[in-house]
Amino acid sequence: MDLGLADKVAIVTGASRGIGHAIALRLAQEGMHVALVARSREPLEALRREIDALGREAVALPVDLRDPAAPAHVVATTAGALGRLDLLVNNAGATKRGDFLALTDDDWADGYALKLFGAVRMTRAAWPLLQATGGSVISIAGNGGRTGDREFTIGGSVNAALGLLTKALADRGIAEGVRVNAINPGIVETDRFRTRLQRLVAETGVSEAAAYDTMRAAHRVARFGRPEEVADLVAVMASGRIAYLQGAVVDLDGGETRTL
Ligand SMILES: NC(=O)c1ccc[n+]([C@@H]2O[C@H](COP(=O)([O-])OP(=O)(O)OC[C@H]3O[C@@H](n4cnc5c(N)ncnc54)[C@H](OP(=O)(O)O)[C@@H]3O)[C@@H](O)[C@H]2O)c1
């Protein structure tokens, strides 16, 4: 199926590894040119070379998105280098887990500075360019924003806020020709997941397979997700073939979320 994304331009935040890396590569495979955003220059440059080899253009933009000035810089540099903007993927995020009574103001401020305010500022800066192309915003939130977990107060509340922001900006986008949608992944097998798995192995002394099965059973799913599955969904959601999709917050979590 031709998704009609060829020669369009995307910005992907958090593109240096994990889900964002898979999204950027997938969009390039669909023919998009991509601006790659994260703090670490080297993995962004490596991905830029990989996208180059596909015959697509990419720019590596190493910035810290907690810096309030970074999003406007990213959008302006992308427009200068790639000439237009059709898709913004707000993916960068890192929030501390743990006991609510032990999490500090700084932990909360840090989680919000990147995942919520980073997305707010990226979207605000990108909006006029997206209006010009009839483009779209897709935010990678997380199913922890729909179901409370005592160990995930910062990430869960950030993800809930991103979900509401998606609905509110989709309302604006109806009038202004910008589509705004979000994905709520469940657990996806990235480096972060593997670190959690290794911790469980170290704590319990069981095999990696047994630790995986314990985690899987606790989440009541058949398996966890792969970054490429999130990337495939982003590509489809970005496609004009389903331009009726507006304000959707799509669960991609193996059925873990059982509420409507
Ligand atoms: N993996 C999961 O199970 C899962 C589940 C639900 C939702 N999600 C959400 O999906 C998104 C991606 O998750 P992931 O597991 O792929 O994360 P990850 O492997 O930890 O990657 C996070 C990405 O964000 C970048 N980043 C971190 N801090 C940044 C900053 N201050 N400024 C700019 N970029 C920054 C990282 O690159 P640098 O370190 O180089 O900056 C990296 O590219 C996150 O928003 C996460 O909350 C993940």
The ligand as an SDF file (V2000), in Angstrom:
LIG
                    3D

 48 52  0  0  0  0  0  0  0  0999 V2000
    9.7190    1.7260   25.7170 N   0  0  0  0  0  0  0  0  0  0  0  0
    8.5220    1.6110   26.2740 C   0  0  0  0  0  0  0  0  0  0  0  0
    8.1700    0.5800   26.8460 O   0  0  0  0  0  0  0  0  0  0  0  0
    7.5380    2.7410   26.1860 C   0  0  0  0  0  0  0  0  0  0  0  0
    6.2040    2.5020   26.5600 C   0  0  0  0  0  0  0  0  0  0  0  0
    5.2800    3.5380   26.4780 C   0  0  0  0  0  0  0  0  0  0  0  0
    5.7010    4.7940   26.0560 C   0  0  0  0  0  0  0  0  0  0  0  0
    7.0160    5.0100   25.7150 N   0  0  0  0  0  0  0  0  0  0  0  0
    7.4080    6.3520   25.2890 C   0  0  0  0  0  0  0  0  0  0  0  0
    7.9900    6.2780   24.0250 O   0  0  0  0  0  0  0  0  0  0  0  0
    9.0190    7.2700   23.9080 C   0  0  0  0  0  0  0  0  0  0  0  0
   10.3200    6.5990   23.4670 C   0  0  0  0  0  0  0  0  0  0  0  0
   10.6230    5.5740   24.4060 O   0  0  0  0  0  0  0  0  0  0  0  0
   11.9600    4.6870   24.2740 P   0  0  0  0  0  0  0  0  0  0  0  0
   11.7620    3.5260   25.1560 O   0  0  0  0  0  0  0  0  0  0  0  0
   12.3060    4.5110   22.8580 O   0  0  0  0  0  0  0  0  0  0  0  0
   13.0070    5.6740   25.0010 O   0  0  0  0  0  0  0  0  0  0  0  0
   14.5830    5.6350   25.0360 P   0  0  0  0  0  0  0  0  0  0  0  0
   15.1170    4.3940   24.4380 O   0  0  0  0  0  0  0  0  0  0  0  0
   14.9650    5.9940   26.4290 O   0  0  0  0  0  0  0  0  0  0  0  0
   14.9410    6.8610   24.0670 O   0  0  0  0  0  0  0  0  0  0  0  0
   14.5860    8.1650   24.4340 C   0  0  0  0  0  0  0  0  0  0  0  0
   14.9990    9.0920   23.3230 C   0  0  0  0  0  0  0  0  0  0  0  0
   14.7810   10.4510   23.7680 O   0  0  0  0  0  0  0  0  0  0  0  0
   16.0190   11.1600   23.6840 C   0  0  0  0  0  0  0  0  0  0  0  0
   16.1230   12.1300   24.7560 N   0  0  0  0  0  0  0  0  0  0  0  0
   16.2060   11.8750   26.0870 C   0  0  0  0  0  0  0  0  0  0  0  0
   16.3310   13.0170   26.7640 N   0  0  0  0  0  0  0  0  0  0  0  0
   16.3460   14.0120   25.8470 C   0  0  0  0  0  0  0  0  0  0  0  0
   16.4800   15.4260   25.9260 C   0  0  0  0  0  0  0  0  0  0  0  0
   16.6000   16.0330   27.1230 N   0  0  0  0  0  0  0  0  0  0  0  0
   16.4540   16.1530   24.7970 N   0  0  0  0  0  0  0  0  0  0  0  0
   16.3420   15.5300   23.5970 C   0  0  0  0  0  0  0  0  0  0  0  0
   16.2040   14.2090   23.4510 N   0  0  0  0  0  0  0  0  0  0  0  0
   16.2130   13.4550   24.5730 C   0  0  0  0  0  0  0  0  0  0  0  0
   17.0910   10.0750   23.7900 C   0  0  0  0  0  0  0  0  0  0  0  0
   18.3180   10.4470   23.2150 O   0  0  0  0  0  0  0  0  0  0  0  0
   19.5180   11.1450   24.0210 P   0  0  0  0  0  0  0  0  0  0  0  0
   19.6800   10.3940   25.3080 O   0  0  0  0  0  0  0  0  0  0  0  0
   20.6550   11.0320   23.0880 O   0  0  0  0  0  0  0  0  0  0  0  0
   19.0920   12.5740   24.2340 O   0  0  0  0  0  0  0  0  0  0  0  0
   16.4620    8.9680   22.9830 C   0  0  0  0  0  0  0  0  0  0  0  0
   16.6440    9.2070   21.6080 O   0  0  0  0  0  0  0  0  0  0  0  0
    9.1190    7.9420   25.2740 C   0  0  0  0  0  0  0  0  0  0  0  0
    8.4100    9.1390   25.2730 O   0  0  0  0  0  0  0  0  0  0  0  0
    8.4710    6.9350   26.2060 C   0  0  0  0  0  0  0  0  0  0  0  0
    7.9020    7.5360   27.3370 O   0  0  0  0  0  0  0  0  0  0  0  0
    7.9430    4.0160   25.7700 C   0  0  0  0  0  0  0  0  0  0  0  0
  1  2  1  0
  2  3  2  0
  2  4  1  0
  4  5  1  0
  4 48  2  0
  5  6  2  0
  6  7  1  0
  7  8  2  0
  8  9  1  0
  8 48  1  0
  9 10  1  0
  9 46  1  0
 10 11  1  0
 11 12  1  0
 11 44  1  0
 12 13  1  0
 13 14  1  0
 14 15  2  0
 14 16  1  0
 14 17  1  0
 17 18  1  0
 18 19  2  0
 18 20  1  0
 18 21  1  0
 21 22  1  0
 22 23  1  0
 23 24  1  0
 23 42  1  0
 24 25  1  0
 25 26  1  0
 25 36  1  0
 26 27  1  0
 26 35  1  0
 27 28  2  0
 28 29  1  0
 29 30  1  0
 29 35  2  0
 30 31  1  0
 30 32  2  0
 32 33  1  0
 33 34  2  0
 34 35  1  0
 36 37  1  0
 36 42  1  0
 37 38  1  0
 38 39  2  0
 38 40  1  0
 38 41  1  0
 42 43  1  0
 44 45  1  0
 44 46  1  0
 46 47  1  0
M  CHG  2   8   1  16  -1
M  END
$$$$
